[in-house]
Amino acid sequence: MKKLFGLASLLYLFSGCGGSGPAYLPVSTGDLGEIYVVADQEFMSADVKQALGRSLSATQEYVGIPEPYFKLTFLTPAMARGSMLYEGTMLMIGKSSSSSELHRVLPDKLDSLYASMHGRSLSTFAQKNMWANPQRVLFMVANNKDSLISFLQQNGSAFRSKLLSMEREEAVAKMTYRPDLKISKEIEEMHGINVKAPISFHIASNVKYNDTEGFVWLREDGELTDLNIVVHYEPYRDTAQLQLPYIIARRDTMLSKVIKGEVDGSYMATDNQFRYYLEPTELDKHYARAYHGYWTLQNDFMGGPYYSITAVDQKKNRVVTVEGFVYAPKYDKTKYVREIQGILYGITF
């Protein structure tokens, strides 16, 4: 079969995003790391599910034991009613004809997709807050299942990245919706950084070492989980501060001084037996680099995943690092890592 999309058409495919829905909507449900797939019967076949699974449920690295990027739940359009439509991130797949079961439920949405196809075999459209808030829905229409499978085989990684990006928007909205204003005010007044942490978090440490360096540790220590946010900063000197060896070395220096275990002599450290990769990103429109890692307690037996972003704050001529780390030994980690990411990407300065 001919290749469906080049790079330019792929970027076009993922560029559309509709506006928000009604002002008053129910709160979205479901965990981060889950997607409801609502599809016409033709796209519920085993080979389509397998192709979607290879793209969206591939095993991700850096969260501990193997976990998929997304857990998928498949529904027919007839099943997707009431609270089933309140899932935070959804994927809707229909045929590019009026015989589509999904078209009968949502004719206004799919008609606009049909008009945009211009001879292509597949098209998409993203919509915010359609039935719930915060919510992200990606609509796809395809001529047939072969077109859909071919697209997923050729563009599965980019497709997954698009849904991860949509889910991150949902996570930021969800995790920063009702922040603890007292915590936000205290941190901003001392450090010039606004952290919109949920009210379940508390300040474990808040120190300003001098005029140009500081450290913040926020913690939500539950009975079976422990979620943490760390912020630290220093003057910007050169680009070496954005290189991975420097970022990890500074992490170990800063966190080991403050974060200790219950065993005497135990302290926070980076587990260096794994390979880490920096990715370009943005934090509050500042150039930044991010990576997934594993933490461990030196001289103890605790550990888990963490996610770190290092950004250049040009206005204050400083380098700001924000990190979230998770301890949840009895649970999958994906949900908690993405909740942490939602808080991190909501930080402003």
MIVO-469246 format. One record per atom (N, C-alpha, C, O): residue in one letter; x, y, z. Coordinates in steps of 0.02 Angstrom, whole numbers, plus 50000, padded with zeros to 5 digits. Layout:
% residues N
AXYZ;...
//
This chain:
% residues 349
M500424994050000;M500005000050000;M500445006250000;M500975006350032;K500225011449965;K500625017549962;K500665020850030;K500205020250071;K501215024350041;K501295028050104;K500775033550107;K500705037450060;L500405033950162;L499855038750166;L500085045750179;L499795050550152;F500595046650221;F500775053250244;F501515054450242;F501895050050264;G501735060050217;G502415062550228;G502425066650291;G501915067350325;L503005069450308;L503075073450369;L502625079450368;L502295080950418;A502595082950312;A502185089150308;A501455087550319;A501115091150357;S501205082350287;S500495080650294;S500345078050364;S499795078950389;L500845074750396;L500745072450465;L500675078350512;L500245078250556;L501095083450503;L501035089450545;L500355092750534;L500045095150581;Y500125092850471;Y499465095750457;Y498915091650490;Y498435094350517;L499005085150487;L498505080650516;L498395082050590;L497835081750614;F498935083650626;F498895084550698;F498825091950718;F498875093450777;S498715096450670;S498705103550687;S498035106050711;S498005111050747;G497485102750692;G496825105250709;G496655104250782;G496795098950810;C496365109350813;C496145108750882;C495555113350893;C495625119450887;G494975110550909;G494395114650918;G494395118450983;G494805117051027;G493945123050990;G493895127051051;G493565123251107;G493375117451099;S493505126551164;S493205123451223;S492455122651213;S492155126051172;G492165118251252;G491455116951250;G491085121751295;G491325127251309;P490485119751318;P490085124051361;P490455125951425;P490905122351447;A490255131551455;A490605134051514;A490515129451574;A490975128751614;Y489925126351581;Y489795122251640;Y489735114951620;Y489275112851586;L490225111151642;L490275104051623;L490445099951685;L490755102551731;P490265093551686;P490475089251741;P491225088351741;P491555089151689;V491505086751798;V492225085551804;V492385078951768;V492035074051776;S492925079051730;S493115072951694;S493315067351743;S493515068651799;T493235061251719;T493375055451761;T493955051451732;T494235053351680;G494125046051764;G494655041751739;G495335043951761;G495435049751780;D495815039351758;D496495040851778;D496905042951718;D496765040951661;L497415046951730;L497905048251679;L498245041751660;L498385037551703;G498375040851595;G498645034451572;G498105029751547;G498245024051528;E497475032051547;E496925028151520;E496605031851462;E496565038051463;I496385028251412;I496025031151355;I495425026851339;I495485020751334;Y494845029851331;Y494265026551303;Y494295027351227;Y494375032851201;V494235021651191;V494225021751118;V493515020051097;V493285014451107;V493175024951067;V492485023851043;V492535023250967;V492735027950933;A492345017350940;A492465016050870;A491885012450837;A491535008450868;D491785013950772;D491315010150732;D491495002750733;D492075000950746;Q491004998450720;Q491114991250725;Q491684988950680;Q492054984450698;E491754991950621;E492284989950575;E492974990850606;E493444987150590;F493044995750651;F493684997250682;F493764993750750;F494224995350788;M493324989150765;M493374985250827;M493674978350814;M493654974050858;S493934977250755;S494204970750737;S494874969650774;S495184974450798;A495084963450777;A495684961650813;A496304965050784;A496754967150821;D496344965550717;D496944968450686;D496984975950699;D497534978650706;V496414979450702;V496424986650719;V496624987550792;V497034991850808;K496334983550836;K496514984050907;K497254982650918;K497584985850959;Q497504977850880;Q498224976250886;Q498654982050863;Q499154983650895;A498454985250807;A498844990950782;A498814996850831;A499315000150842;L498234998150860;L498175003450910;L498585001750971;L498905006051001;G498574995350990;G498954993151048;G499704994051038;G500054996051085;R499954992550978;R500674993250965;R500885000550971;R501435002050992;S500435005150952;S500585012250956;S500485015051027;S500935018151056;L499895013951054;L499695017351116;L499845013351179;L499925016251232;S499875006751173;S499995002651232;S500694999551232;S500814994751268;A501145002351192;A501835000051194;A502125001051263;A501905005451301;T502604996951281;T502904997351348;T503335003551353;T503775004651311;Q503215007551403;Q503615013551413;Q504195012051461;Q504165007451502;E504705015951456;E505275015351501;E505205020351558;E504775024751557;Y505625019451608;Y505725024551660;Y505155025351709;Y505085030551740;V504735020251718;V504235020751772;V504295014751820;V503875013951864;G504805010751812;G504895004951857;G504764998551819;G505084997151769;I504284994551844;I504104988451809;I503764990351743;I503474995751739;P503794985951692;P503504987751627;P502764989651632;P502364985951661;E502594995451605;E501904997851603;E501775000851534;E502235003651504;P501165000351508;P501015003251443;P500945010851447;P500805013551501;Y501055014151391;Y500935021351389;Y500215022851407;Y500065027351447;F499755018951377;F499035019851391;F498705013051399;F498865008251364;K498235012751445;K497775007151449;K497155008951409;K496855014251420;L496965004651362;L496425006151316;L495785002351336;L495814996451353;T495215005951334;T494555002851344;T494155004251281;T494065010051263;F493914999051247;F493554999751184;F492804999751196;F492534995651233;L492465004551163;L491735005151167;L491455006251097;L491775009351055;T490855003751086;T490495005551025;T490145012251036;T490045014151094;P489945015850983;P489585022150993;P488955021351034;P488765025851072;A488615015651028;A488005014451066;A488145013951141;A487725015751182;M488735011551159;M488925010751230;M489145017451261;M489105018251322;A489385022051220;A489675028351245;A489125033351261;A488955037651220;R488835032651320;R488295037051341;R488405039251412;R488775036151450;G488075044851431;G488085047151500;G488795048151525;G489205051251492;S488935045451585;S489585046451617;S490155043051580;S490735044551593;M489995038451533;M490515035351493;M490875040451448;M491425039251425;L490555046151437;L490845051451395;L491245056451436;L491475061451408;Y491325055351500;Y491675060151543;Y492415058451552;Y492765061851589;E492655053351518;E493365051451523;E493805057351503;E493645061051457;G494365058151537;G494795063951526;G495085064251456;G495105069651426;T495335058551429;T495605058451362;T495255052851323;T495225047151346;M494985054651264;M494605049851225;M494835049851152;M495085054951127;L494765044151119;L494905043451048;L494275040751015;L494015035551035;M494035044350964;M493425042250929;M493595040950856;M493885045250822;I493415034950832;I493605032850765;I492975030950726;I492595026550748;G492865034150669;G492275032750628;G492445032150554;G492985034350533;K491995029150516;K492085028650443;K491935035350411;K491555039450438;S492255036450354;S492165042850319;S491555042550273;S491595043950214;S490985040850302;S490355040750265;S489785041350315;S489875040250374;S489215043250289;S488625044150333;S488375037550362;S487945037650406;S488635031850338;S488435025450367;S488805024150433;S488665019150467;S489255028450451;S489635027650514;S489165027950574;S488735032350578;E489245023050620;E488855023250682;E489025029450723;E488585032450754;L489655031350722;L489865037350759;L489575043550728;L489415048350763;H489505043650661;H489215049450627;H488495050450648;H488275056150653;R488135045050659;R487435045750679;R487375048950748;R486875052150764;V487885047950790;V487885050850857;V488135058050856;V487885062250893;L488635059350815;L488965065950813;L489025068550742;L489585069550718;P488485069650708;P488535071650637;P488885078350627;P489255079150578;D488795083250673;D489105089750663;D489865089350666;D490205092750628;K490135085150711;K490855084550717;K491155080950657;K491655083150629;L490845075450636;L491135071550582;L491035074750514;L491445073750470;D490505078550505;D490415082050442;D490995086750428;D491225087250371;S491235090150480;S491805094750470;S492435090850452;S492855093350415;L492505084750479;L493075080650461;L493035078250389;L493535078350353;Y492435076250367;Y492355073950299;Y492555079550250;Y492885078350200;A492345085750267;A492485091350223;A493235092850219;A493475095650170;S493605091150272;S494315092750275;S494765087450245;S495375088450241;M494495081850224;M494915076350203;M495255077650135;M495825075550125;H494905080950090;H495205082850025;H495555076949991;H496125077549969;G495215071349987;G495495065649952;G495955061249994;G496165055949971;R496105063350055;R496525059050098;R496115053150124;R495505053450127;S496475047850143;S496115041950169;S495975042350243;S495605038150270;L496255047450278;L496165047950351;L496255055250372;L496685058750345;S495855057450420;S495925064250446;S495745064350520;S495405059850545;T495985069450555;T495865069950627;T495655076950647;T495755081750609;F495365077450706;F495175083950735;F495165083250810;F494875078550837;A495495087950846;A495515087750919;A495025092750948;A494945098250922;Q494715090951003;Q494215095151036;Q494335095351111;Q494445090151142;K494315101351140;K494395102051212;K493715102351246;K493235105251220;N493675099251306;N493105100051351;N492435099251315;N492005103651317;M492355093551283;M491745092451245;M491165090251289;M490615093051284;W491275085351332;W490745082951376;W490925083951450;W490485083551493;A491555085251465;A491785086051533;A492365091051534;A492615093051481;N492585092851593;N493125097751601;N493575095651659;N493325094851715;P494235094751648;P494595095351583;P494545088851544;P494555083451572;Q494495089651478;Q494435083751435;Q494755085351367;Q494745091051344;R495055080151336;R495335080751269;R495085074851229;R495155069051249;V494795076351170;V494515071151127;V494835071751058;V494855077151029;L495095066251032;L495375066050965;L494915061950921;L494815056050933;F494635065250869;F494215061850821;F494635059650761;F495075063350739;M494505053650736;M494835051150676;M494295048250630;M493855044650652;V494335049850566;V493905046450517;V494355043450463;V494845046550442;A494195037450442;A494585033850392;A494125030650342;A493555028850358;N494365029850280;N493965026650228;N493805019450246;N493255016950232;N494295015950277;N494205009050295;N494745007150346;N495185011150361;K494705001050371;K495174999050423;K495884998350397;K496364999150434;D495964996750332;D496634996250304;D496985002950305;D497585003350319;S496615008350291;S496905015050294;S497135016650365;S497675019450375;L496725014850414;L496895016250484;L497505012150505;L497955014850537;I497515005750489;I498075001550509;I498725003950476;I499245004150509;S498685005750412;S499285008050377;S499545014450409;S500155015250418;F499095019050427;F499305025150461;F499655023650527;F500185026450541;L499375019250566;L499665017650631;L500345014150624;L500795015250664;Q500415009950573;Q501055006650562;Q501605011650544;Q502175010850564;Q501425016850506;Q501915021650482;Q502035027450529;Q502565030550529;N501535029050570;N501565035050611;N501385033750684;N501175038350719;G501475027550706;G501245025650773;G501565029750828;G501235031650876;S502215031150822;S502565034950874;S502325042150878;S502205044750932;A502245045350819;A501995052250818;A501275052650843;A501085057450877;F500875047650827;F500185047350850;F500165046850926;F499775050250958;R500585042550954;R500615041851027;R500845048451059;R500575050551110;S501335051751028;S501575058151055;S501025063351055;S500975067351102;K500605063351004;K500055068051002;K499575066851060;K499365071651093;L499395060651074;L498945059151129;L499265060551197;L498925062651243;L499915059351202;L500265061051264;L500255068551276;L500175070851332;S500335072451222;S500315079651227;S499615082051248;S499555086551290;M499095079151219;M498415080851238;M498285079151310;M497985083051347;E498515073251332;E498415071251401;E498785075751449;E498555077151504;R499385078151428;R499755082651472;R499375089251482;R499375091951537;E499045091751430;E498625097651438;E498075096251489;E497935100451532;E497775090451483;E497255088451531;E497545088151602;E497235090451649;A498145085251608;A498455084451674;A498605091151706;A498485092051766;V498855095951667;V498995102651695;V498355105851720;V498335108551775;A497835105451678;A497195108451698;A496915105051761;A496655108351806;K496965098451764;K496685094751820;K497075095851885;K496775096851938;M497735095851880;M498155096151941;M498255103151967;M498445104052025;T498125108251927;T498225115251950;T497575119051957;T497575125051966;Y497015115451953;Y496355118751953;Y496215122352019;Y495985128052019;R496345119052074;R496215122052140;R496845121452182;R496885117052226;P497325125752171;P497955125152207;P497895127652279;P497425131252295;D498365125652320;D498415128352388;D498715135352382;D499315136152372;L498295140352390;L498515147352379;L499025149552431;L499455153752416;K498985146852491;K499475148652542;K500175146252523;K500655149952530;I500215140052498;I500855137352475;I501115141452417;I501705143352415;S500675142852368;S500885146652308;S501165153452328;S501675155552302;K500825156852373;K501035163552394;K501715163252429;K502145167452416;E501795158452474;E502415158052513;E503015156752467;E503545159852475;I502935152152419;I503485150552374;I503635156452326;I504205158052314;E503105159452301;E503215164952253;E503545170952286;E503975174052256;E503345172552347;E503645178252382;E504385177052397;E504785181752395;M504565170852412;M505265169352429;M505695168252368;M506285170152368;H505415164952315;H505835162752260;H505635165652192;H506005164652143;G505075169152187;G504855171552122;G504645166052075;G504715166652015;I504375160552104;I504145154752065;I503455152852091;I503355152052151;N502985152052045;N502295150452063;N502165143052053;N502145140651996;V502085139352108;V501945132152105;V501225131152126;V501035132552183;K500815128752079;K500105127652092;K499985120452114;K499725116452076;A500175118852175;A500105112052200;A499415111152231;A499145115852260;P499115105152225;P498465103752256;P498505104452332;P499045104252361;I497925105252364;I497905106352436;I498125100152475;I498235100552535;S498195094452442;S498425088352476;S499175088552489;S499435084452527;F499535093352459;F500255093952469;F500405098752527;F500005103052543;H500985097852558;H501215102452609;H501955103952597;H502305100252562;I502195109352627;I502895111252620;I503305107152668;I503215107652729;A503765103152641;A504235099252683;A504875103152695;A505205102352746;S505075107452647;S505665111552654;S505605117652609;S505375116952552;N505795123452633;N505775129552593;N506335134052616;N506285137252669;V506885134352577;V507495137652599;V507745142252544;V507755140452486;K507945148252564;K508305152652518;K509015153252544;K509135156352596;Y509495150152508;Y510185149852533;Y510525156652529;Y510905158552573;N510375160352475;N510655167052466;N510225170752415;N509675168452399;D510465176152389;D510055180052342;D509925176552276;D509465178352240;T510325171452259;T510265168352193;T510125160852195;T510055157852142;E510075157752254;E509955150552258;E509425148952310;E509405152052363;G509005144052294;G508495141952341;G508265134852327;G508445131952276;F507875132252374;F507655125252369;F506965124652401;F506845127152455;V506525121052365;V505835119852390;V505685112452382;V505855109352331;W505375109552433;W505145102552431;W504425102352455;W504285104052512;L503975100152411;L503275099152428;L503125091752428;L503405087952389;R502685089752473;R502575082452482;R501845080952495;R501505084452532;E501605075552463;E500955072652478;E501085065552501;E501145060952460;D501145064552566;D501325057952592;D500705054352616;D500455055552671;G500455049852573;G499875045952590;G500065039552626;G500655038452641;E499575035452639;E499705029252675;E500105024252633;E500545020852659;L499955024052567;L500285019252523;L500655022552466;L500985019052426;T500625029052459;T500965032752406;T501305038952435;T501095041452488;D501815041252401;D502175047252422;D502375051052359;D502805048852322;L502035056752347;L502165060852287;L502535067152309;L502375070152360;N503025069252269;N503455074652290;N503615079352232;N503695077252175;I503655085852248;I503875090952201;I504485094452230;I504475096452288;V505005095252190;V505615098652212;V505765104252162;V505715103252101;V505955110052187;V506165115752146;V506825118352173;V506885119452233;H507315119352130;H507935122652151;H508215126752093;H508055125352035;Y508625131552108;Y508875136052055;Y509555138852075;Y509745138852133;E509905141252024;E510575144152033;E510695149151976;E510325149051927;P511195153451981;P511335158251927;P511525154651863;P511855149451864;Y511315157451807;Y511505154651742;Y512215156951725;Y512375162851729;R512635152051706;R513325153651687;R513475151851615;R513725155951577;D513325145551596;D513445143551527;D513015137451511;D512655134851554;T513045135351448;T512605129951424;T512765123151455;T512365118551449;A513345122551488;A513505116151521;A512985114451574;A512895108651591;Q512635119551600;Q512125118351652;Q511505114951624;Q511075112651661;L511465114451557;L510905111051525;L511105104251498;L510725101051463;Q511705101951515;Q511935095351495;Q511755090251549;Q511755091851609;L511615084151528;L511365079051573;L511845077551631;L511605077151688;P512495076751620;P512935075251677;P512915080651731;P512925079151791;Y512885086951709;Y512845092351758;Y512175092251795;Y512155093051856;I511635091351758;I510965091451788;I510905085951842;I510645087251896;I511145079951826;I511105074451874;I511565075651934;I511375074351991;A512175078251921;A512635079551976;A512345084852023;A512395084152084;R512045090051995;R511745095252038;R511145092452075;R511025094152133;R510745088152042;R510185084952076;R510425081252138;R510155082052192;D510945077152129;D511195073252185;D511455077752241;D511355076252300;T511785083152223;T512045087852274;T511475091152313;T511495091352374;M510975093752277;M510445097552309;M509975093052350;M509805094752407;L509765087352321;L509265083252355;L509555079252413;L509215077952462;S510185077152407;S510485073052460;S510555076952525;S510555073952579;K510605083552521;K510685087652581;K510035088052621;K510045089152682;V509465087352587;V508825088752619;V508395082452628;V508075081652680;I508385078152578;I507915072452578;I508275066252604;I508705063452570;K508095064152663;K508405058452697;K507895052852707;K507295054052707;G508155046752714;G507725041152730;G507675040152805;G507985043752844;E507265035152825;E507185033752896;E507795030052925;E507915030352985;V508165026652882;V508775023252905;V509335028352911;V509435032452867;D509695028052966;D510265032552976;D510765032052919;D510955026552898;G510965037852893;G511455037952838;G511155037152769;G511525036952720;S510485036652764;S510165035952698;S509985042752671;S509805047252709;Y510025043552605;Y509875050052574;Y509695048952501;Y509845043852471;M509355054052472;M509125053752403;M509715053852355;M510195057652363;A509685049452304;A510205049152253;A509895046952187;A509325044452185;T510265047852133;T510045045452068;T510305038452056;T510895037052070;D509875034052031;D510085027252015;D510425027451946;D510085027851895;N511075027051945;N511455028051883;N511555021751842;N511955021751795;Q511215016351858;Q511285010251818;Q510875010651754;Q510925006251711;F510465015851746;F510045016551687;F510315022051642;F510685026451664;R510135021851578;R510315027051530;R509755032151525;R509175030351518;Y509935038351530;Y509445043751528;Y509535048051465;Y510095048651439;Y508985050851441;Y508995054751379;Y508635061351391;Y508075061551414;L508975066851374;L508675073451379;L508235074851318;L508415073051262;E507655078051329;E507215079951275;E507105087451279;E507025090251334;P507085090951222;P506915098051223;P506175098951241;P505755094951220;T506025104051279;T505335105451297;T505275112851315;T505755116651304;E504715114951340;E504615121851364;E504305121651433;E503885117251447;L504495126251475;L504185127151540;L503995134351547;L504435138751551;D503345135751548;D503105142651551;D503415146951496;D503615152651507;K503455144051436;K503725147351376;K504485148551380;K504755152051337;H504815145851429;H505545146151434;H505835139851401;H505555134451408;Y506405140651366;Y506745134751339;Y506955130151396;Y507205132451448;A506845123751387;A506985118951441;A507175112251412;A507065110851353;R507465108051455;R507625101151437;R507375096651494;R507445098351553;A507095090951475;A506775086551523;A507015079351514;A507245077451460;Y506945075451566;Y507105068351561;Y506755064451617;Y506585067151669;H506655057951603;H506405053251653;H507005050051687;H507515048751655;G506945048651752;G507485045251787;G507225040851843;G506615040651856;Y507675037351877;Y507525033351936;Y507905036251996;Y508485037951991;W507555036652051;W507885038652113;W507965032652159;W507605027652152;T508425033152204;T508515028052254;T508715031352319;T508975036952319;L508605028052375;L508865030352439;L509525026652451;L509525020552461;Q510065030352451;Q510715027352464;Q510715024452535;Q510495027752582;N510975018352542;N510995014852606;N510305012852632;N510215011752692;D509825012352586;D509145010052604;D508875006252544;D509245005052496;F508245004252546;F507964999952494;F507355003052461;F506924999352436;M507295009552460;M506735012952428;M506955015852361;M507545017252351;G506475016652316;G506635019652251;G506005020552210;G505465018452230;G506085023552151;G505515024552107;G505685029252050;G506265031352044;P505195031052009;P505315035451952;P505295042851972;P504975044852020;Y505655046851932;Y505585054051939;Y505595057251869;Y505815054051821;Y505365063451865;Y505365067251803;Y505635074151818;Y505415077451865;S506115076351777;S506475082651792;S506465087251731;S506555084951675;I506355093751743;I506375098851691;I506865104251714;I506805106751770;T507335106151671;T507795111651686;T507695117051633;T507755115751574;A507545123151656;A507385128651612;A507825134651626;A508095135451681;V507905138851575;V508285145051582;V507795150851592;V507385152251549;D507855154051650;D507455159951666;D507865166051647;D508275168451686;Q507765168551586;Q508185173951560;Q508085180551598;Q508555184451606;K507475181751621;K507345188051656;K507755188651720;K508005194051737;K507835183151755;K508205183151818;K508895180051811;K509255179251860;N509085178451749;N509745175651734;N509905169751780;N510415169651814;R509465164751780;R509555158951823;R509325152651787;R508955153051738;V509535147051812;V509315140551789;V508865137551842;V509055136951900;V508255135751822;V507755133151869;V507635125751852;V507485124051795;T507685121551902;T507525114451893;T506915112751935;T506895114351995;V506425109551904;V505835107151940;V505795099651929;V505905097151874;E505645096051981;E505645088751979;E505065085952019;E504855088952069;G504805080351997;G504325076652036;G504555069452043;G504765066451994;F504525066752103;F504695059652111;F504145056052150;F503795059052191;V504095049552136;V503525045552158;V503765039452196;V504255036252176;Y503425037852251;Y503515031552285;Y502835028352292;Y502415030752330;A502725022852256;A502085019352258;A502225011952246;A502055009352192;P502515008452294;P502755001652283;P502214996552266;P502354991452235;K501594997952285;K501054993052273;K500624994652212;K500144991052198;Y500794999952176;Y500365002252121;Y500775003452058;Y501385004452061;D500425003452000;D500735005851939;D500915013151948;D500565016851983;K501455015151916;K501715021951928;K501485027051877;K501525033051890;T501225024851819;T501075029451764;T500605035051786;T500745040951773;K500065033251819;K499585038251841;K499915043651884;K499795049651874;Y500335041651930;Y500635046351977;Y501165050651943;Y501225056651957;V501565047651899;V502065051551862;V501725056951821;V501965062651818;R501175055351789;R500835060351747;R500475065551788;R500395071251766;E500235063751847;E499965068851892;E500515073751911;E500405079851912;I501105071051928;I501675075251945;I501855079851887;I501995085751897;Q501865077051826;Q502025081051767;Q501515086751758;Q501705092251738;G500885085451774;G500375090651770;G500535096551815;G500445102351795;I500785095151876;I500975100451922;I501595104051896;I501625110251896;L502095100251873;L502725103251849;L502605107951791;L502865113551790;Y502215105751742;Y502115109851683;Y501635115751696;Y501535119951653;G501335115851754;G500935121651775;G501325126951813;G501045132051832;I501975125651826;I502395130351863;I502565136251818;I502715135351759;T502535142351846;T502695148351808;T503205152551847;T503245152151909;F503595156551810;F504075161051843;F504275166551793;F504685170851811;
//
